[in-house]
């Protein structure tokens, strides 16, 4: 049996940042396990720029952002295993993994950090009628094929879903010479960042088709056309509004799901809203000594936020191993209120905060000229005015520790209030 102080599952941006931060906080025995052939995770196929504006104050591509962390990881001597699949993690922090070089691995650790990221929702999850021809891809798979494998996926493309990957692929396909008919959104707004709507669609005259979806895929061997239908305010198809668009390729960008099979098997409680683990201020789950960070907890807009959150998880895991993390059972519980879909973290032990608490959340709808109101036991402790809020962009609120230090077993809520 191998033994490490900290085992990190996932070698993407979350796992890399957590490992480096744990090392900087005095832990030398660290192992990063990555199932792919290289470190960096999804960043390796994201060859567009826009990464690192917060962390490095410069605009980088995905591989450039990842390389900075990979180089630092190797320079400070953190051990990692590639092409290694984790099969199971027990609640007493034993990791069972397998690869072609070592065979079956049993690893005992003092702390585990889950950084598995997320996966794409598939066609089967959204129940589109029609046959099963070739030419239907998840947007992330199409991105990998084009950017890493050098394979062009199609010539005339329709994109269902307006998430960031779908928007970015609309631009990428156009630059490669394909015709992108449009990007469909079931809502009356795009699911991705506004900067991607502007830079990837408007700059290339690609239509954003709101309140529309695909009701059927036509084609035997290859996609020949799709049937697009308008939706009412309840997102129900409007009869008689069907339009047929000829195309040879359909890309699906219909949401991301945190990769939490290992979490459930370890007995970790999952938040219904985020589909990720319930965590506290230290990014620790309900299982003592198992931490989680990045997109496995909740889907982030920016990799910079993933890095910040993962550094906190790495530092906390190091503190746990050294016995410095306060395990006080008295905590503040966070609860989303009017207009808020979820809040992370879910529990706060004030003793473990340094100077402030960072809350991350998403709103339920589109709000203009509103404010976020934070209450502790019904007492307002902070208000934040916002000109525009949408579910596609994560909101962040920083609260000074002093506002929380006098409270025990309290409830902290956040709600959206319309400005008068």
Phi, psi and omega in degrees: 000127176281151181228130177222155175289315180227130172247130181246123182261110183116122181251029174275197183301325180291310181297320180296314181295320180295318181296314182296319181292322177297319178297317180294340180258026167095009178256121181262331184269089184230138175231129174255129180247124181233130183278343180275180184276353180208160175284164176116338178061217185295339182299331184296336179259359180265081188277357176284163179267181181115001179264150171086006183296326181273315186283312186252357180058031175211160183265118183238159168279169179303309178300324178294319179297313180297320184298325178300319181282323179297316179298317180294319178302314182288323181294326181265005169078037176275131183281143176213155177236129178259168180051037184238124182258126175277125182269326187196149172229124181272165181289348174261020169068039169260124183255124176254124184222170182210142170210175185281343182271311184265346187078221180275131181244134172242120188236124176263130181227158177274332176213149179234138175243120176275122179219050187278351179076210182220170178235165181275145172288138187260176178300322181299333182281343183246359169054059173274131180288166177119183180278183183241066180281167172287163180102003176256119184231147161291146184299321180294322177293318177298321178298316179295317181299316183286311189278331185248328183258349179071031182247125177275131189271338181181175183247328180230112197237138168248140181243122178261119181105134186248032174292169185302320180295319178297318179296314181295323179288333175299316177292316183299316180295321178297317179294332178274001174102002179278160174260119177262113185294317180176171177241121185265139175230134178288338182263180176265022176210162178282147180276350181259179180296145181298325179298327178285328175299316182290309187285331186257333180251301185298320181293342182243013178055039177264124184293137168260112189259098186277154179053041178221152176211177180260128180261340182201146175249128180252146178139148180261292179273324181224151176305131179249327179194166175230150177258119181256134182234145176282154181242148177274188184296337178264013179064029175261140180301137177268116183298135179089000182261010185292139175227135180263128177243124176286135177197162177249357183213141174233125176256136179253121175233069193247029174118158180240145181237122176306139187274090192238026176298317179296322181297313181297318180295333180274000179085020181276135179285138184249137176281128181297326183286313183273339188065017179239176182297148170281123186233161176257191184298339180264007184066025176269139179277185178289345176271119185304123177088359174252121183249162178216149181202160178079207186290350175287339178270306175203149185287123182265157173279316189241138178293336177299320178292324176301315181297314180300314181294321182288327174298322178294320178295318180296317179294320180293319178297321177296318178296323178296314181299322182274000179075023183260353183273124181289124183256033180300130181281354176275124184212165172263131178263135177263139180223127176291136178247208187308122175084357182251131182277314178203164175226135173234131005281167184269334180225147184228118169262107189302327183299335182269356177281145177273286180242327186209168177246133176254122177253133176245140184202166172231143178275164184275334183215192178269126181233136177238144179049057180235184175215152175266124182248122180258127180237142173241111186053048177072003176260126181290124179247345178197145174229141182227114180284139181225127178286326183208132176224143180215152180300339183283345182239122183290141178258147181230131177234130178254126182240128180297138182302327183298334179285347184247343193296334182272355188259140175228139178049045182259174176239127178252125180240154174230134178222160176264128179238130179287131178290142180291000000 
